[in-house]
Amino acid sequence: MSGAGPTVVDQIVVGPPPLGVLGRLALFVLLGLGLGGVGGVVWQRVVHLPTYLVNPDGGASTTERGLTGFFGGDAWFVAVGAVVGVLLGVLGWRVLRGVGWPLVLVVTLLAVAAGLVCWLVGYKLGPGDFAERLAAAQPGDEVPIELTLRAKASLLAWPFMAVVPVLLGSSLSHDADEPR
């Protein structure tokens, strides 16, 4: 029975079928949003939030060091964004370089989305709304500020750092249209 058709061994698929461009793009987007969520957890863990001390008269005050601490959250957000952005850029270049120039747009938009996810996760994991907690505080209580992004331009670090590996990869790698 040599010509009877394919055998059971011929029908066994070895490994998963290769993903097309849309499948790789979908996985890349999910990974990028997941990295944004992980970035939010890291951001919440590393930031030391300054506190306000509630006075007996109902007012609240902080120190000069506390005032400078307001920008610490933004600085850590930029640092987390630099790491996640570079990871997204490198992964995007390795997985989707064949799509051409739209890769820059994909990586940029995904980095912004990951930054927004980081911001949301960090805020939700943080202490919450400052005004509500301050209103409920008693004299002598120390109330930490909320974990949020104060300098909105800090969000731009995410796409900037994500685009750098793509641009370097496209500039420094071999061009298939040029002879060696």
CYANA upper distance limits for C-alpha pairs under 8 A (distance plus 0.5 A):
  6 PRO  CA     10 ASP  CA      6.23
  6 PRO  CA     11 GLN  CA      7.53
  7 THR  CA     11 GLN  CA      7.17
  8 VAL  CA     12 ILE  CA      7.18
 19 LEU  CA     23 GLY  CA      5.80
 19 LEU  CA     24 ARG  CA      6.58
 20 GLY  CA     24 ARG  CA      6.77
 21 VAL  CA     25 LEU  CA      6.49
 21 VAL  CA     96 LEU  CA      7.90
 21 VAL  CA     99 VAL  CA      8.42
 22 LEU  CA     26 ALA  CA      6.55
 23 GLY  CA     27 LEU  CA      6.75
 24 ARG  CA     28 PHE  CA      6.49
 24 ARG  CA     95 VAL  CA      7.59
 24 ARG  CA     96 LEU  CA      7.84
 25 LEU  CA     29 VAL  CA      6.63
 25 LEU  CA     96 LEU  CA      7.85
 26 ALA  CA     30 LEU  CA      6.75
 27 LEU  CA     31 LEU  CA      6.53
 28 PHE  CA     32 GLY  CA      6.52
 28 PHE  CA     91 LEU  CA      8.48
 28 PHE  CA     92 GLY  CA      7.77
 29 VAL  CA     33 LEU  CA      6.68
 29 VAL  CA    110 LEU  CA      7.10
 30 LEU  CA     34 GLY  CA      6.55
 31 LEU  CA     35 LEU  CA      6.59
 32 GLY  CA     36 GLY  CA      6.77
 32 GLY  CA     88 LEU  CA      7.05
 32 GLY  CA    110 LEU  CA      6.94
 32 GLY  CA    111 ALA  CA      7.72
 32 GLY  CA    114 ALA  CA      6.52
 33 LEU  CA     37 GLY  CA      6.86
 33 LEU  CA    110 LEU  CA      7.98
 33 LEU  CA    113 ALA  CA      7.39
 33 LEU  CA    114 ALA  CA      5.45
 33 LEU  CA    117 VAL  CA      7.25
 34 GLY  CA     38 VAL  CA      6.75
 34 GLY  CA    114 ALA  CA      8.17
 35 LEU  CA     39 GLY  CA      6.41
 35 LEU  CA     84 VAL  CA      7.21
 35 LEU  CA    114 ALA  CA      7.32
 36 GLY  CA     40 GLY  CA      6.74
 36 GLY  CA     84 VAL  CA      7.87
 36 GLY  CA    113 ALA  CA      8.26
 36 GLY  CA    114 ALA  CA      4.61
 36 GLY  CA    115 GLY  CA      6.35
 36 GLY  CA    116 LEU  CA      8.06
 36 GLY  CA    117 VAL  CA      5.81
 36 GLY  CA    118 CYS  CA      5.18
 37 GLY  CA     41 VAL  CA      7.04
 37 GLY  CA    114 ALA  CA      7.81
 37 GLY  CA    117 VAL  CA      6.24
 37 GLY  CA    118 CYS  CA      5.65
 37 GLY  CA    121 VAL  CA      6.57
 38 VAL  CA     42 VAL  CA      6.78
 38 VAL  CA    118 CYS  CA      7.78
 39 GLY  CA     43 TRP  CA      6.43
 39 GLY  CA     80 VAL  CA      6.64
 39 GLY  CA     81 GLY  CA      8.11
 39 GLY  CA     84 VAL  CA      7.77
 39 GLY  CA    118 CYS  CA      5.95
 40 GLY  CA     44 GLN  CA      6.60
 40 GLY  CA    117 VAL  CA      7.66
 40 GLY  CA    118 CYS  CA      4.38
 40 GLY  CA    119 TRP  CA      6.62
 40 GLY  CA    120 LEU  CA      7.82
 40 GLY  CA    121 VAL  CA      5.46
 40 GLY  CA    122 GLY  CA      4.94
 41 VAL  CA     45 ARG  CA      6.74
 41 VAL  CA    118 CYS  CA      8.09
 41 VAL  CA    121 VAL  CA      7.20
 41 VAL  CA    122 GLY  CA      6.48
 41 VAL  CA    125 LEU  CA      7.91
 42 VAL  CA     46 VAL  CA      6.71
 42 VAL  CA     80 VAL  CA      8.14
 43 TRP  CA     47 VAL  CA      6.66
 43 TRP  CA     73 GLY  CA      8.31
 43 TRP  CA     76 TRP  CA      6.92
 43 TRP  CA     77 PHE  CA      6.74
 43 TRP  CA     80 VAL  CA      7.28
 43 TRP  CA    118 CYS  CA      8.26
 43 TRP  CA    122 GLY  CA      6.75
 44 GLN  CA    122 GLY  CA      5.57
 44 GLN  CA    123 TYR  CA      8.26
 44 GLN  CA    125 LEU  CA      7.18
 44 GLN  CA    126 GLY  CA      6.80
 44 GLN  CA    147 LEU  CA      7.89
 46 VAL  CA     76 TRP  CA      7.95
 47 VAL  CA     72 GLY  CA      7.34
 47 VAL  CA     73 GLY  CA      6.15
 47 VAL  CA     76 TRP  CA      7.23
 48 HIS  CA     69 GLY  CA      8.16
 48 HIS  CA     72 GLY  CA      8.12
 48 HIS  CA     73 GLY  CA      8.16
 49 LEU  CA     69 GLY  CA      7.19
 49 LEU  CA     70 PHE  CA      7.87
 49 LEU  CA     72 GLY  CA      8.47
 49 LEU  CA     73 GLY  CA      7.93
 49 LEU  CA    144 PRO  CA      6.31
 49 LEU  CA    145 ILE  CA      6.62
 49 LEU  CA    146 GLU  CA      8.10
 49 LEU  CA    147 LEU  CA      7.75
 50 PRO  CA     62 THR  CA      8.37
 50 PRO  CA     66 GLY  CA      5.35
 50 PRO  CA     67 LEU  CA      7.92
 50 PRO  CA     69 GLY  CA      6.13
 50 PRO  CA     70 PHE  CA      7.35
 50 PRO  CA    144 PRO  CA      6.07
 50 PRO  CA    145 ILE  CA      6.70
 51 THR  CA     62 THR  CA      6.96
 51 THR  CA     66 GLY  CA      7.13
 51 THR  CA    142 GLU  CA      6.23
 51 THR  CA    143 VAL  CA      5.58
 51 THR  CA    144 PRO  CA      4.44
 51 THR  CA    145 ILE  CA      6.45
 52 TYR  CA     60 ALA  CA      6.27
 52 TYR  CA     61 SER  CA      5.68
 52 TYR  CA     62 THR  CA      5.27
 52 TYR  CA    142 GLU  CA      5.95
 52 TYR  CA    143 VAL  CA      5.62
 52 TYR  CA    144 PRO  CA      6.70
 52 TYR  CA    145 ILE  CA      7.88
 53 LEU  CA     60 ALA  CA      5.82
 53 LEU  CA     61 SER  CA      5.93
 53 LEU  CA     62 THR  CA      6.76
 53 LEU  CA    139 PRO  CA      8.35
 53 LEU  CA    140 GLY  CA      6.72
 53 LEU  CA    141 ASP  CA      6.37
 53 LEU  CA    142 GLU  CA      5.06
 53 LEU  CA    143 VAL  CA      6.95
 54 VAL  CA     58 GLY  CA      6.80
 54 VAL  CA     59 GLY  CA      6.36
 54 VAL  CA     60 ALA  CA      4.81
 54 VAL  CA     61 SER  CA      7.26
 54 VAL  CA    134 LEU  CA      8.37
 54 VAL  CA    137 ALA  CA      7.62
 54 VAL  CA    138 GLN  CA      7.23
 54 VAL  CA    139 PRO  CA      5.39
 54 VAL  CA    140 GLY  CA      5.78
 54 VAL  CA    141 ASP  CA      6.02
 54 VAL  CA    142 GLU  CA      6.90
 54 VAL  CA    143 VAL  CA      8.08
 55 ASN  CA     59 GLY  CA      5.73
 55 ASN  CA     60 ALA  CA      6.01
 55 ASN  CA     61 SER  CA      7.99
 55 ASN  CA    139 PRO  CA      5.68
 55 ASN  CA    140 GLY  CA      6.67
 56 PRO  CA    139 PRO  CA      5.36
 56 PRO  CA    140 GLY  CA      7.64
 57 ASP  CA    139 PRO  CA      8.20
 58 GLY  CA    138 GLN  CA      8.49
 58 GLY  CA    139 PRO  CA      7.18
 62 THR  CA     66 GLY  CA      6.17
 62 THR  CA     67 LEU  CA      7.42
 63 THR  CA     67 LEU  CA      6.88
 64 GLU  CA     68 THR  CA      6.96
 65 ARG  CA     69 GLY  CA      6.76
 66 GLY  CA     70 PHE  CA      7.39
 68 THR  CA     72 GLY  CA      7.75
 69 GLY  CA     73 GLY  CA      7.88
 70 PHE  CA     74 ASP  CA      8.28
 71 PHE  CA     75 ALA  CA      6.76
 71 PHE  CA    150 ARG  CA      8.04
 72 GLY  CA     76 TRP  CA      6.68
 73 GLY  CA     77 PHE  CA      6.62
 73 GLY  CA    147 LEU  CA      7.50
 73 GLY  CA    148 THR  CA      7.84
 73 GLY  CA    149 LEU  CA      7.52
 74 ASP  CA     78 VAL  CA      6.76
 74 ASP  CA    149 LEU  CA      6.31
 74 ASP  CA    150 ARG  CA      7.16
 74 ASP  CA    151 ALA  CA      7.09
 74 ASP  CA    154 SER  CA      6.99
 75 ALA  CA     79 ALA  CA      6.80
 75 ALA  CA    154 SER  CA      8.33
 76 TRP  CA     80 VAL  CA      6.58
 77 PHE  CA     81 GLY  CA      6.47
 77 PHE  CA    149 LEU  CA      8.28
 77 PHE  CA    154 SER  CA      7.64
 77 PHE  CA    155 LEU  CA      8.43
 78 VAL  CA     82 ALA  CA      6.53
 78 VAL  CA    154 SER  CA      6.29
 78 VAL  CA    155 LEU  CA      7.67
 78 VAL  CA    157 ALA  CA      6.42
 78 VAL  CA    158 TRP  CA      7.80
 79 ALA  CA     83 VAL  CA      7.04
 80 VAL  CA     84 VAL  CA      6.67
 81 GLY  CA     85 GLY  CA      6.05
 81 GLY  CA    115 GLY  CA      7.28
 81 GLY  CA    155 LEU  CA      8.22
 81 GLY  CA    157 ALA  CA      6.62
 81 GLY  CA    158 TRP  CA      5.16
 81 GLY  CA    161 MET  CA      8.15
 82 ALA  CA     86 VAL  CA      6.61
 82 ALA  CA    157 ALA  CA      6.79
 82 ALA  CA    158 TRP  CA      6.40
 82 ALA  CA    161 MET  CA      6.04
 82 ALA  CA    162 ALA  CA      8.28
 83 VAL  CA     87 LEU  CA      6.78
 83 VAL  CA    161 MET  CA      8.41
 84 VAL  CA     88 LEU  CA      6.61
 84 VAL  CA    158 TRP  CA      7.74
 84 VAL  CA    162 ALA  CA      8.20
 85 GLY  CA     89 GLY  CA      6.62
 85 GLY  CA    111 ALA  CA      6.65
 85 GLY  CA    157 ALA  CA      8.30
 85 GLY  CA    158 TRP  CA      5.49
 85 GLY  CA    159 PRO  CA      6.78
 85 GLY  CA    160 PHE  CA      7.93
 85 GLY  CA    161 MET  CA      5.34
 85 GLY  CA    162 ALA  CA      4.51
 85 GLY  CA    163 VAL  CA      8.27
 86 VAL  CA     90 VAL  CA      6.60
 86 VAL  CA    161 MET  CA      5.85
 86 VAL  CA    162 ALA  CA      5.36
 86 VAL  CA    163 VAL  CA      8.32
 86 VAL  CA    164 VAL  CA      7.86
 86 VAL  CA    165 PRO  CA      7.04
 87 LEU  CA     91 LEU  CA      6.51
 87 LEU  CA    162 ALA  CA      7.69
 88 LEU  CA     92 GLY  CA      6.27
 88 LEU  CA    107 VAL  CA      7.39
 88 LEU  CA    111 ALA  CA      7.64
 88 LEU  CA    162 ALA  CA      6.19
 89 GLY  CA     93 TRP  CA      6.59
 89 GLY  CA    107 VAL  CA      6.91
 89 GLY  CA    161 MET  CA      7.92
 89 GLY  CA    162 ALA  CA      4.76
 89 GLY  CA    163 VAL  CA      6.29
 89 GLY  CA    164 VAL  CA      7.43
 89 GLY  CA    165 PRO  CA      5.65
 89 GLY  CA    166 VAL  CA      6.10
 90 VAL  CA     94 ARG  CA      6.69
 90 VAL  CA    162 ALA  CA      8.22
 90 VAL  CA    165 PRO  CA      6.10
 90 VAL  CA    166 VAL  CA      7.26
 91 LEU  CA     95 VAL  CA      6.45
 92 GLY  CA     96 LEU  CA      5.92
 92 GLY  CA     97 ARG  CA      7.41
 92 GLY  CA    103 LEU  CA      7.77
 92 GLY  CA    107 VAL  CA      7.11
 92 GLY  CA    166 VAL  CA      7.88
 93 TRP  CA     97 ARG  CA      5.31
 93 TRP  CA    103 LEU  CA      8.21
 93 TRP  CA    165 PRO  CA      7.85
 93 TRP  CA    166 VAL  CA      6.04
 93 TRP  CA    169 GLY  CA      7.46
 96 LEU  CA    103 LEU  CA      7.33
 97 ARG  CA    103 LEU  CA      7.27
 99 VAL  CA    103 LEU  CA      6.73
101 TRP  CA    105 LEU  CA      8.06
102 PRO  CA    106 VAL  CA      6.71
103 LEU  CA    107 VAL  CA      6.47
103 LEU  CA    166 VAL  CA      8.38
104 VAL  CA    108 THR  CA      6.51
104 VAL  CA    163 VAL  CA      6.81
104 VAL  CA    166 VAL  CA      7.39
104 VAL  CA    167 LEU  CA      8.49
105 LEU  CA    109 LEU  CA      6.59
106 VAL  CA    110 LEU  CA      6.50
107 VAL  CA    111 ALA  CA      6.47
107 VAL  CA    159 PRO  CA      7.70
107 VAL  CA    162 ALA  CA      6.85
107 VAL  CA    163 VAL  CA      7.09
108 THR  CA    112 VAL  CA      6.85
108 THR  CA    159 PRO  CA      5.27
108 THR  CA    160 PHE  CA      8.05
108 THR  CA    162 ALA  CA      7.12
108 THR  CA    163 VAL  CA      6.94
109 LEU  CA    113 ALA  CA      6.68
109 LEU  CA    159 PRO  CA      7.79
110 LEU  CA    114 ALA  CA      6.49
110 LEU  CA    159 PRO  CA      8.37
111 ALA  CA    115 GLY  CA      6.60
111 ALA  CA    158 TRP  CA      5.94
111 ALA  CA    159 PRO  CA      5.38
111 ALA  CA    162 ALA  CA      6.97
112 VAL  CA    116 LEU  CA      6.76
112 VAL  CA    155 LEU  CA      7.55
112 VAL  CA    156 LEU  CA      7.98
112 VAL  CA    158 TRP  CA      6.75
112 VAL  CA    159 PRO  CA      6.35
113 ALA  CA    117 VAL  CA      6.70
114 ALA  CA    118 CYS  CA      6.60
115 GLY  CA    119 TRP  CA      6.67
115 GLY  CA    155 LEU  CA      6.78
115 GLY  CA    158 TRP  CA      6.82
116 LEU  CA    120 LEU  CA      6.68
116 LEU  CA    155 LEU  CA      8.32
117 VAL  CA    121 VAL  CA      6.54
118 CYS  CA    122 GLY  CA      6.43
119 TRP  CA    123 TYR  CA      6.56
119 TRP  CA    148 THR  CA      7.30
119 TRP  CA    149 LEU  CA      7.48
120 LEU  CA    124 LYS  CA      6.61
121 VAL  CA    125 LEU  CA      6.57
122 GLY  CA    126 GLY  CA      6.40
122 GLY  CA    147 LEU  CA      7.16
122 GLY  CA    148 THR  CA      7.90
123 TYR  CA    127 PRO  CA      8.18
123 TYR  CA    128 GLY  CA      7.26
123 TYR  CA    146 GLU  CA      7.83
123 TYR  CA    147 LEU  CA      5.76
123 TYR  CA    148 THR  CA      6.20
124 LYS  CA    128 GLY  CA      7.21
126 GLY  CA    146 GLU  CA      7.10
126 GLY  CA    147 LEU  CA      5.99
127 PRO  CA    144 PRO  CA      7.85
127 PRO  CA    145 ILE  CA      8.16
127 PRO  CA    146 GLU  CA      6.39
127 PRO  CA    147 LEU  CA      7.53
128 GLY  CA    133 ARG  CA      8.30
128 GLY  CA    146 GLU  CA      6.14
128 GLY  CA    147 LEU  CA      7.88
129 ASP  CA    133 ARG  CA      7.03
129 ASP  CA    146 GLU  CA      6.38
130 PHE  CA    134 LEU  CA      6.46
130 PHE  CA    143 VAL  CA      8.28
130 PHE  CA    144 PRO  CA      7.95
130 PHE  CA    145 ILE  CA      6.06
130 PHE  CA    146 GLU  CA      5.79
131 ALA  CA    135 ALA  CA      6.59
132 GLU  CA    136 ALA  CA      6.88
133 ARG  CA    137 ALA  CA      6.66
133 ARG  CA    143 VAL  CA      7.54
134 LEU  CA    143 VAL  CA      6.89
137 ALA  CA    141 ASP  CA      6.60
137 ALA  CA    143 VAL  CA      7.92
149 LEU  CA    154 SER  CA      8.19
153 ALA  CA    157 ALA  CA      8.30
155 LEU  CA    159 PRO  CA      8.44
156 LEU  CA    160 PHE  CA      6.75
157 ALA  CA    161 MET  CA      6.50
158 TRP  CA    162 ALA  CA      6.72
159 PRO  CA    163 VAL  CA      6.57
160 PHE  CA    164 VAL  CA      7.01
161 MET  CA    165 PRO  CA      8.04
162 ALA  CA    166 VAL  CA      7.81
163 VAL  CA    167 LEU  CA      6.62
164 VAL  CA    168 LEU  CA      6.57
165 PRO  CA    169 GLY  CA      6.31
166 VAL  CA    170 SER  CA      6.58
167 LEU  CA    171 SER  CA      6.52
168 LEU  CA    172 LEU  CA      6.34
169 GLY  CA    173 SER  CA      6.06
174 HIS  CA    178 GLU  CA      8.42
